[in-house]
Amino acid sequence: MKARVLLVGVLLAGGVASGLVAEDVIPLPESWVLGFLPLEVEGDTGTLGTVIPELLAQELEGVKAHLFSPAELRAYSAYQRDLLIRRLLAERVKKVAERDEILFDPDPLVRWETLASKKKEIRELDRRIARIGRLPDVAVDRVPMEVYQDDAGLPFLPEGRTLEERMEKAGVDLVVGGEGWVAEGYLVVHLVLKWRYGPDVLWEGRYVGGVDELVDVVRKAADDLAPHLLGVRPARLVVEVPEGVQVFVDGEVVGMGRVEVGRLLPGEHRVEVRGREVEPREATVTIGEGEERVVEVPIREVPERLVQVSTVPAGASVYLDGVYQGASPCEVRMRGEVGVLEVRKEGYLPVRAPVASIEGDAVEWVLSPVGIDLKERVRVKRERFYTWFGLFFMSVPLTVLSYGWWADSYEAAELALSRGAANADDYLERMDVAAGCYYAGVVLNVSLFVQAVLTFGDYLRALERVPE
């Protein structure tokens, strides 16, 4: 049987022990060269044969994610940055020359269509050059080889959009090998980072652990392998906060209470803490390469307040974050600005409001009966459909007029070119403007028509829900 293995980044997961049921040795290939194209392995690989690459791919997915961020580019040396800028500038000169050739194309339609795309390519190059030019210099000299190496001898992969692309450019493969004896109760994982065209081994690691510790073994291997794929040694951040407090690092949730975040790139990171009973806090932490930092965020509790909740009619059930508080009118204890207050009553539409929007010590809601609300909803949907259809109907003449302007401009430009008129360029520019107006009108017509169709569907669905 052929097992197809795709390395997306490299290792994670759980639920492995359930598959390890054999009593004797579980066979594994001696080594797998995991490039970034689907790999075909001949023969039965066994349970561990499929588990290890999948874990490796998932665990290093976090490492791969860093390669898409601007922070990863800051690890480039000044030499690499300037080299990249020079290459982009040379490409820009080539694009500008191609654009200038298009200006002399005798066919105005071809010229108009290709000029827009060529200008877009030049603008994109300008954005890339500006972004890379703003990156700070890094005082690290790296040899301008296919694979750069830093002072510690770690390979630094060439510039690329993805980990796969960079390893492909460098000619580097990851070789994964392993042995597993369920009866003996331990597992060996062997990883090698090597040149694709030569015997040189850039890095290798061998990890031994119990079968029930497979995830931990593979995670340790991924931690050691990460610097070789990133070109820098990742940092580690520990945030100390009380239990129940949510922690964010660079805008992403990383856990509750005490949290350890590994594989962070060196530099500045934003730490935020939020909780229902605490005031939100934010701090900026600077971490060096390979450093481990412990951060204690001071917590200040939010004072509790009592809010009187009443409804018309009374007797509605009051909930705070899904927890029943009583029947209205009743008092609800709130703390902070996190949470949702909700009231429900049979035959009436539920009302929800964020705690942050409730001011003062009392709130009263007038509940709407279900039937009345449905009829009102139908009216709103109908008026919305009429509005969009009216806009579409009024936009059609504009498109028709712009098409006529374009056709007239095209004929005038063609006549001027055939006669060799001195002001032929003026006619061509006028034709380009007319064509742009026409295409913009077509896009507007289609957009308004689609919106009208969608709102008409909403109106029909709302109409079906009204009881007869």
Secondary structure as the mmCIF struct_conf table of DSSP 4:
data_model
#
loop_
_struct_conf.conf_type_id
_struct_conf.id
_struct_conf.beg_label_comp_id
_struct_conf.beg_label_asym_id
_struct_conf.beg_label_seq_id
_struct_conf.end_label_comp_id
_struct_conf.end_label_asym_id
_struct_conf.end_label_seq_id
STRN STRN1 ALA A 3 VAL A 5
BEND BEND1 VAL A 8 GLY A 9
STRN STRN2 VAL A 10 VAL A 10
HELX_RH_3T_P HELX_RH_3T_P1 ALA A 17 GLY A 19
BEND BEND2 GLU A 23 ASP A 24
STRN STRN3 VAL A 25 ILE A 26
HELX_LH_PP_P HELX_LH_PP_P1 PRO A 27 PRO A 27
BEND BEND3 GLU A 30 GLU A 30
STRN STRN4 TRP A 32 LEU A 34
BEND BEND4 PHE A 36 LEU A 37
STRN STRN5 LEU A 39 VAL A 41
BEND BEND5 GLY A 43 GLY A 43
HELX_RH_AL_P HELX_RH_AL_P1 GLY A 46 GLU A 59
TURN_TY1_P TURN_TY1_P1 LEU A 60 LEU A 60
HELX_RH_AL_P HELX_RH_AL_P2 GLU A 61 HIS A 66
TURN_TY1_P TURN_TY1_P2 LEU A 67 PHE A 68
BEND BEND6 SER A 69 SER A 69
HELX_RH_AL_P HELX_RH_AL_P3 PRO A 70 LEU A 73
TURN_TY1_P TURN_TY1_P3 ARG A 74 ALA A 75
BEND BEND7 TYR A 76 TYR A 76
HELX_RH_AL_P HELX_RH_AL_P4 ALA A 78 LEU A 103
TURN_TY1_P TURN_TY1_P4 PHE A 104 PHE A 104
BEND BEND8 PRO A 106 PRO A 106
HELX_RH_AL_P HELX_RH_AL_P5 PRO A 108 GLY A 133
TURN_TY1_P TURN_TY1_P5 ARG A 134 ARG A 134
BEND BEND9 LEU A 135 LEU A 135
HELX_LH_PP_P HELX_LH_PP_P2 PRO A 136 ASP A 137
BEND BEND10 MET A 145 VAL A 147
STRN STRN6 TYR A 148 GLN A 149
TURN_TY1_P TURN_TY1_P6 ASP A 151 ALA A 152
STRN STRN7 PRO A 155 PHE A 156
HELX_LH_PP_P HELX_LH_PP_P3 LEU A 157 GLU A 159
BEND BEND11 ARG A 161 THR A 162
HELX_RH_AL_P HELX_RH_AL_P6 LEU A 163 ALA A 170
TURN_TY1_P TURN_TY1_P7 GLY A 171 GLY A 171
STRN STRN8 VAL A 172 TRP A 181
TURN_TY1_P TURN_TY1_P8 VAL A 182 GLY A 185
STRN STRN9 TYR A 186 TRP A 195
TURN_TY1_P TURN_TY1_P9 ARG A 196 TYR A 197
BEND BEND12 GLY A 198 PRO A 199
STRN STRN10 VAL A 201 GLY A 210
HELX_RH_3T_P HELX_RH_3T_P2 VAL A 211 GLU A 213
HELX_RH_AL_P HELX_RH_AL_P7 LEU A 214 LEU A 230
BEND BEND13 GLY A 231 VAL A 232
HELX_LH_PP_P HELX_LH_PP_P4 ARG A 233 PRO A 234
STRN STRN11 ALA A 235 GLU A 240
TURN_TY1_P TURN_TY1_P10 GLU A 243 GLY A 244
STRN STRN12 GLN A 246 VAL A 249
TURN_TY1_P TURN_TY1_P11 ASP A 250 GLY A 251
STRN STRN13 GLU A 252 MET A 256
BEND BEND14 GLY A 257 ARG A 258
STRN STRN14 VAL A 259 LEU A 264
HELX_LH_PP_P HELX_LH_PP_P5 LEU A 265 LEU A 265
BEND BEND15 PRO A 266 PRO A 266
STRN STRN15 GLY A 267 GLY A 275
TURN_TY1_P TURN_TY1_P12 ARG A 276 GLU A 277
STRN STRN16 VAL A 278 ILE A 287
TURN_TY1_P TURN_TY1_P13 GLU A 289 GLY A 290
STRN STRN17 GLU A 292 GLU A 296
STRN STRN18 GLU A 301 GLU A 301
HELX_LH_PP_P HELX_LH_PP_P6 VAL A 302 PRO A 303
STRN STRN19 GLU A 304 VAL A 312
BEND BEND16 PRO A 313 ALA A 314
STRN STRN20 SER A 317 LEU A 320
TURN_TY1_P TURN_TY1_P14 ASP A 321 GLY A 322
STRN STRN21 VAL A 323 ALA A 327
BEND BEND17 SER A 328 PRO A 329
STRN STRN22 CYS A 330 ARG A 335
BEND BEND18 GLY A 336 GLU A 337
BEND BEND19 GLY A 339 GLY A 339
STRN STRN23 VAL A 340 ARG A 344
TURN_TY1_P TURN_TY1_P15 GLU A 346 GLY A 347
STRN STRN24 TYR A 348 TYR A 348
STRN STRN25 VAL A 351 PRO A 354
HELX_RH_3T_P HELX_RH_3T_P3 VAL A 355 SER A 357
BEND BEND20 GLY A 360 ASP A 361
STRN STRN26 ALA A 362 VAL A 366
HELX_LH_PP_P HELX_LH_PP_P7 LEU A 367 SER A 368
STRN STRN27 PRO A 369 PRO A 369
HELX_RH_AL_P HELX_RH_AL_P8 VAL A 370 ARG A 419
TURN_TY1_P TURN_TY1_P16 GLY A 420 GLY A 420
TURN_TY1_P TURN_TY1_P17 ALA A 422 ASN A 423
HELX_RH_AL_P HELX_RH_AL_P9 ALA A 424 ARG A 465
BEND BEND21 VAL A 466 VAL A 466
#
